[in-house]
Structures are given as structure tokens and as C-alpha cells.
Amino acid sequence: MSRRHRLLAAAVALAAVGIVFLTRNSGETGGKDKLSKVPPARPGLPAADAGFEGALKESRFTAEGVLTYQPLKGDLHFALQIKPKLDKVPARPRDILIMVNTSAAMAGESFIAANQIVRTMIESAGKDDRISIWTVSTPEATKSITKGFREPKDKKDAIGLQNALRDLKEKTYPAGDTDLKTALKDALVTFDGPDSTQRVLLYLGDGQSTHNPIDEFERVSLGKELVRHKVGFFPCPWAQCCIRRTCTA
């Protein structure tokens, strides 16, 4: 056997030993006991991915009871996991005000996606939920096209919501710039439901107020008004995020 063949045979033998070692240990240092504690991964994954995902699920924070941590220097730290048992809270009715930016920046796919989100919000509304749809652009184009809150499950209100959807899709087109500052102030005072109702303001737009800019002081003031009216503000910025389905409005 030549020297070249002897070296090749030795390399193959070493590779075989390495494969056996890796398959037995699977990258763990705890042996079989360690592997037996790895939670199962999602079904349907390839074997390699399933093992990797299962290993990631286990950490010191998934164990119950007392957790300890020993830094390189200093005393041993410990923490006790406490999970209070809370009764299930019944779902509350929601007042959802949806603002659709109709400025020129929304032209194209963004405006199409906004229409689809509004329709989905109406279709997924609960029995006692109410929805108000606003268009936001220049001051003269900013208004509630539903003329207040409407209940999607009420037959009469449902017709009004469908008419508003049709107007938004067929009669509204993106143009001009945006006065978001005034629109927010005007919209907040329309929340007329009881305090027990969840109040949501969903804004579909680029977040700009070029027609009437918002400075730092006014931004803080608007935040305080949202808190005072007990309204949760959920902006969906339009850097193509909703088109890529990364926005979970």
C-alpha cells in the first residue's frame, strides 16, 4: 500500500470515529439522561431540525422551582418562580376606531392592504364590538365615513359598515398629505362607550403628519390624551410591512 493510500485510509477511519461520537452525544455533554429531558419538537420537522429545535427549548428558565446563578465573582444568586392562579377574565366589548391614511404616500399596494385589513377587522368583530372607520389626510378629507361607531353584528349597522367599505375602496383615492395631529385629537373625543369597554385606535399609515407637524412636546401631550381617554393606540407603519405580513394588526 502506498503512502497516499495509507493516509486516505487513516482519514476515513478518523471520520468514522467522529461520526459515531457525534451520533451518540448529539452535541450534549449530559449523556442519555440529558437527552431524555429535551422536550419534543414540532411534528413534521426533519430529524436534524427536530433535534436542534428540541434542544433549544430546554434552558435553566424552563425548570420549575428555585433557579440559581453563580457569577464568576461574587455571591450565588437565586430566584423563586411564583405563578399566581388567576381566574379567567371574561372578554369585554371593544370600541375599535380604524384610521386609514389616504394621503398620496399610501398609493398602490399599501392602500389595497389597508382595505383588506379593515374588512378583516369587521368580519372578525365580536358580538358586542363596535367599529368606526376614519379616513385621514388633509383636514377637509379627514372624517368618519361610518359617522360614528357601528356594531358589525347589528343588521342595520352592518349595512352602514359595508357601505363605508365600498366607499373606501371605490370612491376614495390616496392624495395630498396628512394632518395626523388634528385627526387624533378629533377621533379621541368620539369614544363614547362606558369605561368598561376596551378602546382601541388602529392607525394604518406611514405615521407622518406633514400637513401639521408634531413636535416632541405635542407628541407627549397626545400620549397623555390617549391615557386620559383610556385608548390603546396601535400604529401600523407602512414601510411595506403589512404587505410582507409582518404587521399583526
Secondary structure as UniProt FT lines:
FT   HELIX           3..25
FT   TURN            26..27
FT   HELIX           31..36
FT   TURN            43..44
FT   HELIX           47..57
FT   TURN            60..62
FT   STRAND          66..69
FT   STRAND          77..80
FT   STRAND          94..101
FT   HELIX           104..106
FT   TURN            107..108
FT   HELIX           109..123
FT   TURN            127..128
FT   STRAND          130..136
FT   HELIX           139..141
FT   STRAND          143..144
FT   TURN            145..146
FT   TURN            152..153
FT   HELIX           155..170
FT   HELIX           180..188
FT   TURN            189..190
FT   TURN            195..196
FT   STRAND          198..204
FT   TURN            210..211
FT   HELIX           216..228
FT   TURN            229..230
FT   STRAND          231..236
FT   TURN            241..245
//
